[in-house]
């Protein structure tokens, strides 16, 4: 083979090698660029959901009271609203499945109320604070996070006990004065019963009406008193045009307290009629 032919063969081999090397380099570079680009435009992780907090809040099955933004303003308002002989009612709410963490307190609600009393003790005389509790029906979603679970209300020393309407998660409670099955004239109660009667006239819903008492007095007498309370509310609704077959009556005497019977405020909470709206047929 001549010298010229050898050089031509070598040149062709070199060109083939260079072309193969170029393709390999281009492939690796492009692959790296694509991976880099994919990494750059990847979707960032979702931001954690913000947890809602309250001036005073609690966690499930725990009596610890946590203070947050707004607590100082709440404390200042309570001090400014304090009358000469007023009493601060601290009502700790709790769910039926929560057990008291302290043998000194009958319920989780009272344990929570005591924690709040301790938070306020440097600003309000503890002798002017009374603990109460209120049981709520269990519901999903409260086992995680934080929730409000205390009510704070000043009560005048000469305040007369009266009926009242309290809206809870899935029911409405009408409370009664001691040993009474007949509520006094009360615009709040009357307004609620008017709205309920109007609602029932526009739907096929029914209402479960259950009477309750505190634990003072004879068991049999309390059962009769709770029956009279339930029938009293039923009769008001009937006079407002609600058919009796839309109203389901029940009474339990003193057997199902939502609050402790060891305090006057707790007994007041237990003297009640509960109204729960049921779906229509």
C-alpha positions in Angstrom: 0.0 0.0 0.0 1.4 3.3 -1.0 2.2 6.0 1.5 -0.7 8.2 0.2 -3.2 5.4 0.6 -2.1 4.9 4.2 -2.6 8.6 5.0 -6.1 8.5 3.5 -7.0 5.4 5.6 -5.7 7.1 8.7 -7.7 10.3 7.9 -10.9 8.3 7.4 -10.5 6.4 10.7 -9.8 9.7 12.6 -12.9 11.3 11.2 -15.0 8.2 12.2 -13.5 8.4 15.7 -14.2 12.1 16.0 -17.8 11.7 14.8 -18.5 8.9 17.3 -16.9 10.9 20.2 -19.0 14.0 19.2 -22.3 12.1 19.2 -21.5 10.6 22.7 -20.6 14.0 24.1 -23.8 15.6 22.7 -25.9 12.7 24.1 -24.4 13.0 27.6 -24.6 16.8 27.7 -28.2 16.9 26.5 -29.2 14.3 29.1 -27.5 16.3 31.8 -29.2 19.5 30.7 -32.6 17.9 30.6 -32.1 16.5 34.1 -30.9 19.9 35.3 -33.9 21.5 33.7 -36.3 19.0 35.3 -34.7 19.7 38.7 -35.1 23.4 38.2 -38.8 23.4 37.3 -39.8 20.7 39.8 -43.0 21.7 41.8 -42.0 23.0 45.3 -43.4 21.2 48.3 -46.7 22.6 49.6 -46.5 25.0 52.4 -47.8 23.6 55.8 -51.3 24.5 56.6 -51.5 27.3 59.1 -52.9 26.2 62.5 -55.6 28.5 63.9 -55.0 29.6 67.5 -57.2 31.5 70.0 -56.5 33.8 72.9 -56.9 30.8 75.2 -57.0 27.3 73.6 -56.7 23.6 74.4 -55.8 20.3 72.9 -57.8 17.1 72.9 -57.7 15.2 76.2 -55.5 17.8 77.8 -56.4 20.4 80.5 -53.4 22.6 79.7 -54.4 26.2 78.8 -52.3 27.8 76.1 -52.2 31.6 75.8 -51.7 33.2 72.4 -52.1 36.6 70.7 -55.2 38.3 72.1 -54.9 36.9 75.6 -53.6 40.2 77.1 -56.5 42.1 75.5 -59.0 39.6 76.8 -57.5 39.8 80.3 -57.5 43.6 80.2 -61.2 43.6 79.1 -62.2 41.3 82.0 -60.4 43.5 84.6 -62.1 46.6 83.2 -65.6 45.0 83.2 -65.3 43.9 86.8 -68.0 45.4 89.0 -67.7 45.8 92.8 -69.3 42.6 93.8 -69.4 40.7 90.5 -68.4 37.1 90.1 -66.5 35.7 87.1 -68.0 32.5 85.9 -65.3 30.4 84.1 -67.0 27.6 82.2 -64.7 24.9 80.9 -66.2 23.0 77.9 -65.3 19.3 77.3 -66.3 16.5 75.0 -68.0 13.4 76.3 -65.1 11.1 75.7 -62.5 13.3 77.5 -61.7 12.1 81.0 -60.6 14.3 83.9 -56.8 14.3 84.2 -57.0 15.3 87.9 -58.8 13.4 90.7 -59.6 16.8 92.3 -61.9 17.7 89.4 -64.9 15.7 88.4 -64.6 16.5 84.7 -62.1 17.8 82.1 -64.2 20.9 81.9 -63.6 21.8 85.5 -59.9 21.0 85.2 -59.7 23.4 82.2 -61.6 26.1 84.1 -59.2 25.8 87.0 -56.2 26.3 84.6 -57.8 29.5 83.3 -58.5 30.7 86.9 -54.8 30.3 87.6 -53.9 32.4 84.6 -56.1 35.2 85.9 -55.3 34.9 89.6 -52.7 37.7 89.6 -55.3 40.2 88.2 -58.6 39.0 89.6 -59.1 37.7 93.2 -59.6 33.9 92.9 -62.4 34.3 95.5 -64.4 36.2 92.9 -64.1 33.4 90.3 -66.4 30.4 90.2 -65.6 27.2 88.1 -68.3 25.5 86.0 -68.2 23.0 83.2 -70.3 22.1 80.1 -70.2 18.7 78.3 -70.4 18.7 74.5 -71.2 15.8 72.3 -68.2 14.1 70.6 -67.4 15.2 67.1 -64.7 14.5 64.5 -61.8 16.8 63.9 -61.1 18.0 67.4 -58.6 15.3 68.2 -55.9 17.3 66.3 -55.0 20.9 66.6 -56.3 23.5 69.0 -59.8 24.6 70.0 -61.5 27.1 72.2 -63.0 25.5 75.3 -63.7 28.1 77.9 -66.4 30.8 78.4 -65.8 33.8 80.7 -68.7 35.8 81.9 -69.2 38.3 84.8 -72.3 37.8 86.8 -73.7 40.6 88.9 -74.1 39.8 92.6 -77.8 40.7 92.6 -78.5 39.0 89.2 -81.8 37.0 89.1 -81.7 33.6 87.6 -83.5 33.5 84.4 -84.0 31.3 81.4 -81.6 31.5 78.4 -80.9 30.0 75.0 -77.5 28.5 74.3 -76.5 27.2 70.9 -74.1 24.3 70.9 -72.6 22.3 68.1 -75.7 20.3 67.1 -78.4 21.4 69.5 -80.0 24.3 71.3 -80.3 24.4 75.1 -83.0 26.4 76.9 -82.1 26.7 80.6 -84.6 27.1 83.5 -84.6 28.7 86.9 -84.4 26.4 89.9 -87.4 24.2 90.5 -89.2 25.8 87.6 -90.9 24.2 84.6 -92.2 27.5 83.3 -89.7 30.0 81.9 -90.2 33.7 82.6 -90.9 36.0 79.7 -87.6 36.1 77.9 -87.2 37.8 74.5 -84.2 35.7 73.5 -86.1 32.4 74.2 -89.2 33.7 72.5 -87.3 34.9 69.4 -85.6 31.5 69.0 -88.9 29.5 69.3 -90.5 31.9 66.8 -87.7 31.2 64.3 -87.9 27.5 65.0 -91.6 27.4 64.4 -91.2 29.3 61.1 -88.4 26.9 60.0 -90.6 23.9 60.7 -93.4 25.4 58.7 -91.1 25.4 55.7 -89.5 22.0 56.0 -90.4 18.4 56.9 -87.9 18.3 59.8 -88.8 17.2 63.3 -87.5 18.3 66.7 -86.4 16.1 69.6 -87.2 17.8 72.9 -85.6 16.4 76.0 -86.1 17.7 79.6 -83.4 17.6 82.3 -82.9 18.8 85.9 -80.1 19.2 88.4 -79.6 16.7 91.2 -81.4 18.6 94.0 -84.6 17.0 95.2 -86.1 13.5 94.9 -85.3 11.4 91.9 -88.9 10.8 91.1 -89.8 14.4 91.5 -87.0 15.4 89.2 -88.2 13.0 86.5 -91.6 14.6 86.6 -90.1 18.1 86.5 -88.0 17.3 83.5 -91.2 15.9 81.8 -93.0 19.2 82.5 -90.1 21.2 81.1 -90.1 19.3 77.9 -93.9 19.5 77.5 -93.8 23.3 78.3 -91.5 23.9 75.3 -93.6 21.5 73.1 -96.8 23.4 74.0 -95.3 26.8 73.0 -94.3 25.4 69.6 -97.8 23.8 69.1 -99.4 27.2 69.9 -97.1 28.7 67.2 -98.6 26.2 64.6 -96.2 23.2 64.8 -98.0 19.8 64.5 -97.5 17.6 67.6 -96.3 14.7 65.3 -93.3 16.8 64.4 -92.2 17.0 68.0 -90.5 14.0 69.8 -90.6 14.2 73.6 -88.2 12.7 76.1 -87.2 13.5 79.7 -84.3 12.2 81.8 -84.6 13.9 85.2 -81.1 14.3 86.8 -79.6 11.3 85.1 -77.7 13.1 82.2 -75.9 16.2 83.6 -73.7 18.2 81.2 -72.0 20.0 84.1 -71.0 19.2 87.6 -73.8 19.5 90.2 -71.2 20.6 92.8 -71.5 24.3 91.9 -74.5 26.6 91.4 -73.5 27.5 87.9 -73.2 23.8 87.1 -76.6 23.1 88.5 -78.0 26.0 86.4 -76.5 24.4 83.3 -78.2 21.1 84.1 -81.7 22.6 84.5 -82.5 22.6 80.8 -84.4 21.5 77.8 -82.4 20.4 74.7 -83.8 20.8 71.2 -82.2 18.8 68.4 -83.4 19.1 64.9 -84.0 15.8 63.1 -84.2 15.2 59.3 -87.6 14.9 57.8 -89.2 11.6 56.7 
